[in-house]
Amino acid sequence: MEGVSFVVPVHNGAAWVRETLEAILSQADGRPMEVIVVDDRSRDGSSAILRQLAGEWPLRIVAGEGRGAAAAINTGVRAARFPIICQVDQDVVLRPGWMRMLAEELDDPKVAAVQGYYATDPGATLCARAMSLDLEQRYAAIDSDDTEHACTGNSAYRAEALRTVGLLDETFGYGYDNDLSYRLREAGYRLTFCRRAQSVHRWREGLIGYLAQQYGFGYGRIDLVAKHPGRVTGDSVSPAGMMMHPLVMGIAIAGLASAALAAAADGPWRPLALGAATLLAGLAIERLAAGVRAARRFRDVTPLVFPVLHLGRDLAWVAAIAVWSARRLCGRTSMPCHSMRARATSTPRRVRQADFPEARRARPVRPMRVLCLIPAHNEAPNMTAVIAEVRACRPDVDILVVDDGSTDDTRRLLDRLDVRWLRFPERLGIGSAMRAGLRYAARRGYDVVVRMDGDGQHRADEIDRLLVPIDHGCADVVLGSRYAGLIRERTGVSRVTKRLLAACLSVLTRGRVTDPTSGFCVVGPRAVRVLAEHHPTGYAEPELRLFLSRNALTVVEVPVRARYRLAGSTSLTAGRVTAAVARVVLAMIIVPLRGRVEGAAGD
């Protein structure tokens, strides 16, 4: 059997790289094998994790230059010793037998590359599942074992073929794997698709992450077409229909803009507006039909959101085309970072051996280890007082602040306050902050997580009351309710809206919900493990209630007293509120139809 070199580029991959490498090493079947990890100047603690793993596992760590994914992969390929090169991305988890199946495909000397099959993770978030099912739908349209595009990150290559065509083009961000595929085919090689060799890709989560990645895909596609004009109609994985969508969207936007100008000039604007609306309706109907077909094929209602997500994708591609064109007109050369940006980091600054489950010692059942998790966005005026209050009321509790892309003095302040912290380079939202903090808690061996907001509305002297149901073993999650018990309720539009939302959630969860938007909560041991992987990333509080109910996690409400934020103003805007409402409505339709996640049923 021919030897196999795995090449794994890592940049800010601390959240996934251990699982990825563990799955790679489990592929060993007796043939010569090496795992080359290119550490491409991460800033999230990945380097420390890799050093730790290299001391335990047979890994070769190669230093990258931080010039992008294509350059990092080329660095690994040049270091490889064996004739077969499996390139796996840092967020891809291989299923058993993946390497053997792809290596068998390369027994044909005419085959230069073979791609595996990205399977959908049923426990992923809505946007991630929709993105994966869309890809599976496109896979289903490939009617042979040959393909025009072998996606890197989930593929095996013949090393000789890579060197023949000159490796990856390092000027690309997204699109370097398409370019390589086209050059391999032009050199006379075949590219094949092995549906049996499956893996799971950790797609970006949340609507913002989805749109940001789609912008990158669109930008990379324009770079690709500039180099390969004949590929304007796409390829077998990204067909012509998909390529036409942003062009039609661009025409529709131009029509709407023209209608607006005509209306301002008292001209005939209605025909222009009607034409643009017709184009948009056509795009939405086509995507709805695709979503219905996918929902029937995969027996999953998630694809029914295709019209919303894919029209958003079209808008992101139109924006990418506009930015690319503007840069080209200004004489600026495309760079990898223009389309491919690293994900937000979500790993603590200092990574120690305790990050790894097998390195943790057994801990006593009591007292429980409690972590106070404080998500914060631009809360520097309040942070000192909030942390001081927690330490005064519960000096035994550790504190973790998740800085959600703050643009004020939060970063410098946290360094002075001597607390644990995670930092996102851009704002991802409360849900993503909670998931990152819960993952930290699970990995560090905390039993219980207390969430408090960074604006000072929650009172630290009520933490003990919320911990009581957890201590007695009668709840998985305890929520502090501002409207439970004898606490007087304030009237107004906001309160009426919350009552309506509470009523809807009460019906859907078959339990009494009095405060659907409270962020003051305590998460018990079982829920910590589940929510570390599956905490909702949209409008976190209402979606969390739906998720907990669907997965049979026990929720108890405890009356709490709220107060006004200590300083500053809320970061909520009309746009964010509108998006949150839309997300909650969608969640109330989708979540009750989903199956339970693994690990939720039982301890």
Buried (B, 14 or more C-beta within 10 A) or exposed (E): EEBBBBBBBBBBBBBBBBBBBEBBBBBEEEBEBBBBBBBBBBBBBBBBBBEBBBEEBEBBBBEBEEBBBBBBBBBBBEBBEBBBBBBBBBBBBBBEBBBBBBBBBBEEEEBBBBBBBBBBBBBBBBBBBBBBBBBBBBBEEBEEBEBBBBBBBBBBBBBEBBEBBEBBBBBBBBBBBBBBBBBBBEEEBBBBBBBBBBBBBBBBBBBBBBBBBBBBBBBBBBBBBEBBEEBEEBBBBBBEEBBBBBBBBBBBBEBBEBBEEBBEEEEEBEEBBEBBBEBBEEBBEBBBEBBEBBBEEBEBBBBBBBBBBBBBBBBBBBBBBEBBEEBEEEEEEBBBEBBBBBBBBBBBBEBEEEBBEEEEEEEEEEEBBBBBBBBBBBBBBBBEEBBEBBBEBBEEBBBBBBBBBBEBEBEEBBEEBEBBBBBBBEBBBBBBBBBBBBBBBBBBBBBBBBBBBBBBBBBBEBBEBBBBBBBEEEBBBBBBBBBBEEBEEEEEEEEEBBBEBBEBBBEBBEBEBBBBBBBBBBBBBBBBBBBBBBBBBBBBBBBBBBBBBBBEBBBBBBBBEBEEBBEBEEEEEEEEEEBBBBBBBBBBEBBEEBEBBEBBEEE
